[in-house]
Amino acid sequence: MDNTLYYGDNLGILHRYIKDETVDLVYLDPPFNSNATYNVLFAEHNGSQAAAQIKAFEDTWHWDMAAERAYKEVVEAGGKLSQAMQAFRQFLRDTDMLAYLAMMAPRLVELRRILKPTGSIYLHCDPTASHYLKMLMDAVFDAANFQNEVIWHYGLGGSSPKRWSSKHDVILFYSRSHQWQFTPLMIPATSQRMREQQKKMTDVWSIPTINNMAKERLGYPTQKPELLLKRIINASSKEGDLVLDPFCGCGTTIAVAERLKRRWIGIDITHLAITLMKHRLLDAFGDSAKYQVIGEPTSVPDAVALAEEDPYQFQWWALGLVGARPTEGKKGADKGIDGRLYFHDEGKGGKTKQVIFSVKAGHTGPVHVRELRGVVEREKAEIGMLLTLHPPTQQMRTEAASAGFYEGWGGGKFPKLQILTTEELLAGKGVAMPPLDQVNKTFKKAPKATAKAQETLDLI
């Protein structure tokens, strides 16, 4: 389906939901095997971007039973890809790099299957692995369908005293067949002479990375500039075409696709990323962006299954339903806090206030309510919210009621301690609190999609 966010492993999503030869353009920026731990950076409650971050994922792929299984499935399928993987194993042995390639191989096969004969794919990668991935792409898409090795030169970052400074990424551009869709792009003309010469764009793109002060910066570690995706989408698709990103992270691809009037599909394996994308679409397009989310729990049994499979994913999903951000997960000062939601009810310039969240996927009792009350008092928070998978006991509700009320600055009383069940969350019930205003700092907001913003993007 079009304009859809999918939660889950993209290999299973592609196989189950995406039909053969239905996608016009694929862009993917898969997590690389760099031993990096990616943290998502949020705005602090005073609006600054500081150390408020949580671990989103580790991109290290290890050679283990899962990698061995993926390797054997690819090899036993035969063909050029099987030969390539066998050669990789002979050269690389059972290393983490081979595990990474074994993870990528079946996904590239699925992406080729879903591309239209006129479709294209852009694989964004690090120079450390680009040569291996190019051979993998040759095996899947055929070397004859290789079109370009695009160099994204960004020019920022540190320098090395022992070698040339690394200032670029590689983007491998392949077509699905020998008849692919492509529109040459022109360098923006800043003078009459340039307009007369018509310099067409080459395969070296000088586009700055997103600096710390940029409006489009959301704090996601692998976030790419919108201009980069705009260039790819404009060159290899037209209005109404379907664009797919199987590792969509904070959603730059889908945000640009929406702005350029393309249909889109985004897939990610964390509920945190899905939550960030929903906020980004809402901030940029308001209610005009129409889409659906598949893979999120829609019933209590679904939520139970998610909690049993991955408690952290359940926690991120539940917090996302009430608009809260996960905490840093640090030990010590933040013990007992799973999420926070900031608000202002004193007008602009007033005190920043907060709701503290505790998420429980297992059985709960009055002790958890008392623990939350202690955390709220310690943090001097206005409201505490216990999100539970199972219904609370009457004793728990009595314990919560004994905490009294928070009286809003503009009037209204709100229970100091509140309990929401998964069933209530799914029914649309939220936190009883003063309305969030324009200076809410829970998430870093994406800039609105306006005609002026689009014009600025065109002229960069």
C-alpha positions as CSV (number, residue, x, y, z in Angstrom):
1,M,0.0,0.0,0.0
2,D,1.1,3.6,-0.6
3,N,2.1,6.2,2.0
4,T,2.7,3.5,4.7
5,L,5.1,3.2,7.6
6,Y,5.9,-0.4,8.5
7,Y,7.4,-1.5,11.8
8,G,9.5,-4.6,11.6
9,D,12.4,-6.4,9.9
10,N,12.5,-5.1,6.3
11,L,13.2,-8.5,4.9
12,G,9.9,-9.9,6.2
13,I,8.0,-6.7,5.4
14,L,9.2,-6.7,1.8
15,H,8.4,-10.4,1.3
16,R,5.0,-10.1,2.9
17,Y,3.6,-6.8,1.8
18,I,5.3,-5.4,-1.3
19,K,4.3,-6.9,-4.6
20,D,6.5,-7.6,-7.6
21,E,7.6,-4.6,-9.8
22,T,5.5,-2.0,-8.0
23,V,8.2,0.5,-6.8
24,D,9.8,3.2,-8.9
25,L,12.7,4.2,-6.7
26,V,14.5,2.7,-3.7
27,Y,16.9,4.6,-1.5
28,L,18.6,2.8,1.4
29,D,21.2,3.8,3.9
30,P,21.7,0.6,5.9
31,P,23.5,0.6,9.2
32,F,27.1,-0.2,8.6
33,N,29.3,-2.7,10.4
34,S,31.4,0.0,12.2
35,N,31.0,-1.0,15.8
36,A,29.1,2.2,16.4
37,T,26.4,2.6,19.0
38,Y,23.8,5.1,17.7
39,N,22.1,7.4,20.1
40,V,19.1,9.5,19.3
41,L,19.6,13.1,20.6
42,F,16.5,15.0,21.8
43,A,15.9,18.6,22.7
44,E,16.4,19.4,26.4
45,H,13.5,20.8,28.3
46,N,14.9,24.3,27.9
47,G,15.0,23.9,24.1
48,S,18.7,23.2,23.8
49,Q,20.3,20.0,22.3
50,A,22.5,18.6,25.0
51,A,23.2,15.2,26.3
52,A,19.6,13.9,26.4
53,Q,19.9,10.8,24.3
54,I,19.1,7.1,24.3
55,K,20.7,4.2,22.5
56,A,18.7,3.5,19.4
57,F,20.7,0.5,18.0
58,E,24.1,-0.9,17.6
59,D,25.1,-1.4,14.0
60,T,27.6,-4.2,14.6
61,W,26.9,-7.5,12.8
62,H,28.6,-10.5,14.2
63,W,29.2,-13.8,12.6
64,D,26.9,-16.1,14.5
65,M,24.3,-18.8,13.9
66,A,21.9,-16.2,12.3
67,A,24.6,-15.0,9.9
68,E,25.5,-18.6,9.1
69,R,21.8,-19.3,8.3
70,A,21.5,-16.2,6.1
71,Y,24.7,-17.1,4.3
72,K,23.6,-20.7,3.6
73,E,20.2,-19.6,2.3
74,V,21.8,-17.2,-0.2
75,V,24.4,-19.8,-1.3
76,E,21.9,-22.6,-1.7
77,A,19.7,-20.5,-4.0
78,G,22.5,-20.6,-6.6
79,G,23.4,-18.1,-9.3
80,K,25.8,-15.2,-9.4
81,L,24.9,-14.1,-5.9
82,S,25.8,-17.5,-4.5
83,Q,29.1,-17.4,-6.3
84,A,29.9,-13.9,-5.0
85,M,29.0,-14.9,-1.4
86,Q,31.2,-18.0,-1.6
87,A,34.1,-15.9,-2.9
88,F,33.5,-13.4,-0.1
89,R,33.7,-16.1,2.5
90,Q,36.9,-17.5,1.1
91,F,38.5,-14.0,1.2
92,L,36.9,-12.6,4.4
93,R,36.5,-15.8,6.4
94,D,33.8,-15.8,9.1
95,T,34.2,-12.1,10.0
96,D,31.7,-9.4,11.0
97,M,32.1,-8.0,7.4
98,L,30.9,-11.3,6.0
99,A,28.0,-11.2,8.5
100,Y,27.1,-7.7,7.2
101,L,27.1,-8.8,3.6
102,A,25.1,-12.0,4.4
103,M,22.5,-9.6,6.0
104,M,22.4,-7.3,2.9
105,A,22.3,-10.0,0.2
106,P,18.8,-11.3,0.7
107,R,17.5,-7.8,1.2
108,L,19.0,-6.6,-2.1
109,V,17.3,-9.6,-3.8
110,E,13.9,-8.5,-2.4
111,L,14.5,-4.9,-3.5
112,R,15.3,-6.0,-7.0
113,R,12.0,-8.0,-7.1
114,I,9.8,-5.1,-6.1
115,L,11.4,-2.6,-8.5
116,K,9.6,-1.8,-11.7
117,P,11.6,-2.5,-14.9
118,T,12.1,1.2,-15.2
119,G,13.0,1.6,-11.6
120,S,16.3,2.6,-9.9
121,I,18.0,1.9,-6.6
122,Y,20.5,4.1,-4.7
123,L,22.6,2.4,-2.0
124,H,24.2,4.8,0.4
125,C,27.4,3.4,2.0
126,D,30.7,4.0,3.7
127,P,33.9,3.8,1.6
128,T,35.1,1.1,3.9
129,A,32.4,-1.3,2.6
130,S,31.5,0.3,-0.8
131,H,33.7,-2.0,-2.9
132,Y,32.2,-5.2,-1.3
133,L,28.7,-3.8,-1.7
134,K,29.3,-2.9,-5.4
135,M,30.3,-6.5,-6.1
136,L,27.1,-7.6,-4.3
137,M,25.0,-5.2,-6.3
138,D,26.7,-6.4,-9.5
139,A,25.7,-10.0,-8.6
140,V,22.0,-9.0,-7.8
141,F,21.3,-6.3,-10.4
142,D,23.9,-7.2,-13.1
143,A,27.0,-5.2,-13.7
144,A,25.5,-3.9,-16.9
145,N,22.9,-2.0,-14.9
146,F,25.4,-0.1,-12.9
147,Q,25.0,3.6,-13.7
148,N,27.0,5.7,-11.3
149,E,29.1,5.8,-8.2
150,V,28.0,9.1,-6.8
151,I,30.4,10.8,-4.4
152,W,28.7,12.9,-1.7
153,H,31.4,15.3,-0.6
154,Y,30.4,17.0,2.7
155,G,33.7,18.6,3.7
156,L,33.0,18.7,7.5
157,G,34.6,16.7,10.3
158,G,38.0,16.1,11.8
159,S,41.4,15.6,10.1
160,S,44.1,13.0,10.4
161,P,47.8,13.5,10.7
162,K,48.6,10.2,9.1
163,R,46.3,10.1,6.0
164,W,44.0,12.1,3.8
165,S,40.9,13.3,5.7
166,S,37.8,11.3,4.9
167,K,35.1,13.7,3.7
168,H,32.8,11.7,1.5
169,D,30.3,8.9,1.3
170,V,29.5,6.7,-1.7
171,I,26.1,6.2,-3.3
172,L,25.8,3.3,-5.7
173,F,23.2,3.9,-8.4
174,Y,21.8,0.9,-10.3
175,S,18.9,0.5,-12.6
176,R,16.5,-2.5,-12.7
177,S,17.0,-3.0,-16.4
178,H,18.5,-1.3,-19.5
179,Q,15.4,1.1,-19.7
180,W,15.3,3.2,-16.6
181,Q,13.7,6.5,-15.7
182,F,16.1,9.5,-15.3
183,T,15.8,13.2,-15.5
184,P,19.1,15.1,-15.8
185,L,19.4,17.9,-13.2
186,M,20.9,21.3,-13.8
187,I,23.2,23.2,-11.5
188,P,21.3,26.3,-10.1
189,A,22.3,29.2,-12.3
190,T,23.6,32.2,-10.3
191,S,24.6,34.2,-13.4
192,Q,23.7,34.8,-17.0
193,R,26.9,33.1,-18.1
194,M,26.1,29.9,-16.1
195,R,22.6,29.9,-17.6
196,E,24.1,30.1,-21.1
197,Q,26.6,27.3,-20.4
198,Q,24.1,25.0,-18.8
199,K,26.4,23.0,-16.6
200,K,24.8,19.7,-15.9
201,M,25.3,18.0,-12.5
202,T,28.0,15.4,-12.3
203,D,28.5,12.4,-10.1
204,V,30.3,14.4,-7.4
205,W,27.8,16.3,-5.1
206,S,29.0,18.9,-2.7
207,I,26.3,19.1,-0.1
208,P,27.0,20.1,3.5
209,T,26.0,17.8,6.3
210,I,23.3,19.0,8.7
211,N,25.0,21.3,11.2
212,N,24.0,21.6,14.8
213,M,22.0,24.8,14.2
214,A,20.1,23.7,11.1
215,K,16.3,23.8,11.3
216,E,16.0,20.4,9.7
217,R,18.3,18.8,12.3
218,L,16.3,16.4,14.5
219,G,19.3,14.8,16.3
220,Y,19.1,11.4,14.6
221,P,22.6,10.1,14.2
222,T,22.4,9.0,10.6
223,Q,20.1,11.8,9.4
224,K,20.9,12.9,5.8
225,P,20.3,16.4,4.3
226,E,17.0,16.8,2.6
227,L,18.8,18.3,-0.4
228,L,20.6,15.0,-0.9
229,L,17.3,13.1,-1.1
230,K,15.6,15.8,-3.1
231,R,18.3,15.4,-5.8
232,I,17.9,11.6,-6.0
233,I,14.1,11.7,-6.0
234,N,13.8,14.4,-8.6
235,A,16.3,12.7,-10.9
236,S,14.9,9.1,-10.7
237,S,11.2,9.5,-10.2
238,K,8.3,11.8,-11.2
239,E,5.2,13.0,-9.3
240,G,2.9,10.2,-8.3
241,D,5.7,7.6,-8.4
242,L,6.3,5.2,-5.5
243,V,9.5,5.7,-3.4
244,L,10.7,3.1,-0.8
245,D,13.2,3.4,2.0
246,P,13.7,0.1,3.9
247,F,16.0,1.6,6.6
248,C,14.1,4.9,7.0
249,G,15.3,6.0,10.5
250,C,14.0,9.5,11.2
251,G,12.2,9.7,7.8
252,T,14.1,12.1,5.6
253,T,13.3,10.1,2.5
254,I,9.6,10.0,3.2
255,A,9.5,13.7,4.2
256,V,11.1,14.7,1.0
257,A,8.9,12.3,-1.0
258,E,5.8,13.8,0.6
259,R,7.0,17.3,-0.2
260,L,7.7,16.3,-3.9
261,K,4.3,14.7,-4.3
262,R,5.6,11.1,-4.5
263,R,3.9,8.2,-2.9
264,W,6.1,6.5,-0.3
265,I,6.8,3.5,1.9
266,G,9.1,3.6,4.9
267,I,10.3,0.6,7.0
268,D,12.2,0.6,10.3
269,I,12.8,-2.0,12.9
270,T,12.4,0.2,16.0
271,H,9.2,1.8,17.3
272,L,11.3,4.8,18.3
273,A,12.0,5.6,14.7
274,I,8.3,5.1,13.8
275,T,7.4,7.6,16.6
276,L,10.0,10.1,15.4
277,M,8.7,9.8,11.8
278,K,5.1,10.4,12.9
279,H,6.1,13.5,14.7
280,R,8.2,14.7,11.7
281,L,5.3,14.3,9.3
282,L,2.9,16.1,11.7
283,D,5.2,19.0,12.3
284,A,6.0,19.5,8.6
285,F,2.7,18.8,7.0
286,G,0.1,18.8,9.7
287,D,-3.0,16.8,8.9
288,S,-2.4,17.0,5.1
289,A,0.0,14.0,5.2
290,K,-2.2,10.9,4.9
291,Y,-0.6,7.6,5.7
292,Q,-1.1,4.4,7.7
293,V,1.2,2.5,10.1
294,I,1.4,-1.3,9.8
295,G,3.1,-3.5,12.4
296,E,2.2,-1.5,15.5
297,P,0.0,-3.2,18.0
298,T,-3.7,-2.6,17.4
299,S,-5.1,-4.8,20.1
300,V,-4.2,-6.0,23.6
301,P,-3.0,-9.4,22.4
302,D,-0.7,-7.6,19.9
303,A,0.7,-5.5,22.7
304,V,1.2,-8.6,24.9
305,A,3.1,-10.3,22.0
306,L,5.3,-7.2,21.5
307,A,6.1,-7.1,25.3
308,E,7.1,-10.7,25.3
309,E,9.2,-10.4,22.2
310,D,11.0,-7.1,23.1
311,P,10.1,-5.2,26.3
312,Y,12.1,-2.1,25.1
313,Q,10.1,-2.0,21.9
314,F,6.9,-2.2,23.9
315,Q,8.1,0.6,26.1
316,W,8.9,2.9,23.1
317,W,5.6,2.1,21.5
318,A,3.6,2.8,24.6
319,L,5.4,6.1,25.2
320,G,4.9,7.1,21.6
321,L,1.1,6.8,22.0
322,V,1.1,9.5,24.6
323,G,3.7,11.7,22.9
324,A,6.4,11.1,25.5
325,R,10.1,10.7,24.7
326,P,12.1,7.8,26.2
327,T,14.7,8.7,28.8
328,E,18.4,8.4,28.5
329,G,18.4,5.1,30.3
330,K,21.2,6.2,32.6
331,K,21.6,4.6,36.0
332,G,21.4,6.7,39.1
333,A,19.6,10.0,38.8
334,D,17.0,8.7,36.3
335,K,16.2,5.4,38.0
336,G,12.5,4.7,37.8
337,I,11.9,7.0,34.8
338,D,11.1,5.4,31.4
339,G,9.9,8.6,29.7
340,R,9.2,12.3,30.0
341,L,6.8,14.8,28.5
342,Y,7.4,18.5,28.9
343,F,4.8,21.2,28.8
344,H,4.1,24.9,29.6
345,D,0.9,26.2,31.0
346,E,2.1,29.6,32.1
347,G,2.5,31.1,28.6
348,K,5.7,31.7,26.7
349,G,8.7,32.2,29.0
350,G,7.0,30.4,31.9
351,K,8.4,27.5,33.8
352,T,8.9,24.2,32.0
353,K,6.9,21.4,33.6
354,Q,7.0,17.7,33.1
355,V,5.1,14.4,33.3
356,I,7.1,11.4,34.5
357,F,6.3,8.0,32.9
358,S,6.9,4.5,34.2
359,V,6.0,1.6,31.8
360,K,5.3,-1.8,33.2
361,A,4.9,-4.8,30.8
362,G,4.5,-7.4,33.6
363,H,2.2,-7.7,36.6
364,T,1.9,-4.6,38.7
365,G,0.9,-3.7,42.3
366,P,0.6,-0.8,44.7
367,V,4.4,-0.8,45.2
368,H,4.9,0.4,41.7
369,V,2.5,3.3,42.3
370,R,4.4,4.2,45.5
371,E,7.7,4.0,43.6
372,L,6.4,6.4,41.0
373,R,5.2,8.8,43.6
374,G,8.6,8.9,45.1
375,V,10.2,9.6,41.7
376,V,7.7,12.4,41.0
377,E,8.5,14.0,44.4
378,R,12.3,13.6,43.8
379,E,12.1,15.1,40.4
380,K,9.6,17.8,41.5
381,A,7.5,16.8,38.5
382,E,3.9,18.0,38.2
383,I,2.3,14.6,37.1
384,G,3.3,10.9,37.2
385,M,1.9,8.4,34.8
386,L,2.0,4.6,35.1
387,L,1.5,2.8,31.8
388,T,0.5,-0.8,32.4
389,L,-0.1,-3.8,30.1
390,H,-2.5,-5.3,32.6
391,P,-5.4,-3.7,34.4
392,P,-4.5,-2.1,37.8
393,T,-6.0,-3.4,41.1
394,Q,-8.4,-1.2,43.1
395,Q,-5.7,-0.9,45.7
396,M,-3.4,0.7,43.0
397,R,-6.1,3.2,42.0
398,T,-6.6,4.1,45.7
399,E,-2.9,4.6,46.1
400,A,-2.8,6.9,43.1
401,A,-5.8,8.9,44.2
402,S,-4.1,9.6,47.6
403,A,-1.5,11.7,45.8
404,G,-4.0,14.5,45.2
405,F,-4.1,16.9,42.2
406,Y,-1.9,19.2,40.2
407,E,-3.6,22.5,39.7
408,G,-2.9,24.0,36.3
409,W,-1.7,27.6,36.0
410,G,-4.7,28.5,33.8
411,G,-7.2,26.5,35.9
412,G,-8.2,22.9,36.0
413,K,-7.2,20.1,38.3
414,F,-5.4,17.0,37.1
415,P,-4.6,13.8,39.2
416,K,-1.0,13.9,40.4
417,L,-0.7,10.2,39.8
418,Q,-2.4,8.5,36.9
419,I,-2.7,5.0,35.5
420,L,-3.4,4.1,31.9
421,T,-3.7,0.6,30.6
422,T,-2.8,-0.6,27.2
423,E,-6.4,-1.1,26.4
424,E,-7.1,2.6,27.2
425,L,-4.1,3.7,25.2
426,L,-5.4,1.8,22.2
427,A,-8.8,3.5,22.7
428,G,-7.2,6.9,22.4
429,K,-7.1,7.9,26.0
430,G,-4.2,10.1,27.0
431,V,-2.7,12.0,29.9
432,A,-5.0,14.3,31.9
433,M,-3.0,17.5,31.8
434,P,-3.0,21.1,30.6
435,P,-2.9,21.4,26.7
436,L,0.5,21.3,25.1
437,D,1.3,24.8,23.6
438,Q,3.6,26.0,20.9
439,V,6.6,26.0,23.2
440,N,6.4,22.3,24.1
441,K,9.9,20.9,24.0
442,T,9.3,17.1,24.2
443,F,10.6,16.5,20.6
444,K,12.8,18.6,18.3
445,K,10.3,19.9,15.8
446,A,10.8,19.5,12.0
447,P,10.3,22.8,10.0
448,K,7.0,23.2,8.3
449,A,6.8,22.4,4.6
450,T,6.1,25.8,3.1
451,A,6.5,27.3,-0.3
452,K,9.3,29.5,1.0
453,A,11.1,26.5,2.6
454,Q,10.9,24.6,-0.7
455,E,12.3,27.6,-2.6
456,T,15.2,27.8,-0.2
457,L,15.9,24.1,-0.7
458,D,15.9,24.6,-4.5
459,L,18.5,27.3,-4.3
460,I,21.0,25.6,-2.0
